[in-house]
């Protein structure tokens, strides 16, 4: 085992912003078997989650404060695009009338989407989408334009 100490918040944020797979990263950081990342094998999902929880101790407030200190808004985090386009990916588009739509696009077809009339709620949602699945306990409910509470699409 390499270390049992959690990373500093700055180090944790550096890993998150690198978009590396946090389960693979945590296993390597702790000196655990890389084969445990194969979650098709029984028991490995729990092993990966335990490794992630030992290394990544940051809170939602830590993430928000770190991004704010860097001058980053959730809409500026990869891979979200803020201008309409024809490429596959996720988009966060303002209609200029106080509404924002988040959607996935594949083969020029939009699918799962959510519309927000509150930029604060939209930013909560965007941060939820950016947080890796292994840290899904950091996701919070957000209110869409229709009043529906969602955490992710």
N, C-alpha and C positions, 0 to 999 in steps of 0.2 A: 504494500500500500504506500503510495507516494505521500499523501498528506490527509489529515482528517479535519483540518481547519477549513471553514468556509472561505470563499473568496471575499475580498473587500467589495463594497457596492460598486466602486469604479471598475473593478475587474469583472464583476458579474455583468455590468452593463456593456463592457467591451465585448464579451462573448455574445451577448444578445444582439448587439449591433453588427457583429460579424456575420450573423445569420447562420452560424454553424449549428449543427444539430446538438442541442444541449445534452441529450442523453449520451451520445457518443463522446462528447467533450467531457462530461462528468465521469464517465467510466474511465477514460484515459487519465484524467486528473487524479482520480483516486487509485489508479494502478489496478483496476479491476479488469476482468476478461472482456476483450472487445466483442467476443461472440455473444455476450449477453445482450447486445443491441438487437439481435434477431428476435423480435417480439412474436414471431410465429412459433417460437419454442416456449413450452409451458414454463411459467415462472419468471421469464425474462422481463415482462412488462413491469412486474413488481420490483425486480432488481434495478431496472433502469429508473423507475420513479424514486426509489430509495436513494440511489446515487445522486439524482438531480436534487432531491430535497436536502441532501447533506451539503451540497456545494452551493446551491442557489437559495439564499435566505432572504433576498430582497423582497420588499413589499411593493404594492402598487404605488404608494406615495414615494418610495425610493425611485421607481422608474420615472414617474412624472417629474420629480425634482431634478433628476439627472438630465432628462431631455430638456427641461426648461433652462437649466444651467448651460446647456449647449446651444440654446436658441432654436430648438427643434420643436415643431408642432407635429402631432400624430400624422397629419396628412403629408408630411414631408419624409416619412419613413418608407423605406423600400418594402415591398415592391409596388406600392400604390402609385398610380399615375393620376395627376390632377388635370390633365387635358384629354378630351376625347381622342380616341385613336382607333385604328383598325386591328391592332395586335391583341393577342391573347393576354389576359392579365386582369388585375383588379383596378378599378377606377373609382375616384371620388370626385364628383363633378358638381360644381355650383351652377344653379340655373339662373343666378343673378337676381332672383326674387326672394332671397332669404330661405332657400331650400337647397339641400345637398343630397345627392344620390350616390350610394355606394353600390357597385355591382361588379360581378365577374363577367368576363367576356371570353368566349372561346369560339374560334372560327367565325368571327364577326357576329355572333349571336350572344345577346345578353341573357344571363340567367341569374339565379338568386340575387336579389337586390333589396335594399332598404333605403327609404327616403326619410330625411330628417329635416325639421324646421327649426332646430336649435343646434347651433354649431358646437356648443359644449357637449351635448349628448352625442353628436356625430363623432367628436374627437374621442369621447370615452369608447365608443364602438371601434373606431380605427385602432386605438391602442389595444383593445381586446383582440382584434384580428392580427396585430403584430406580435403579441405575446405567444411564445411557442406553446403547443399543446401540453407539453410536460409541465408548464406553469399555469395551466388553465384555472387553478384556484385563485389567480390574481385577476381574472375577468370579472367585470361588474355589469349589472343590468343597465341598459340604455333605452330611452324612450324614442320610438320612431315618430314620424309625423302623424300616423294614425293612432298613436297612443299605446301601441304594443310595446311591451318590455322584452328586449332581446339581449343576448350576450354575444352571439355570433350568428352567422347565416347557416 
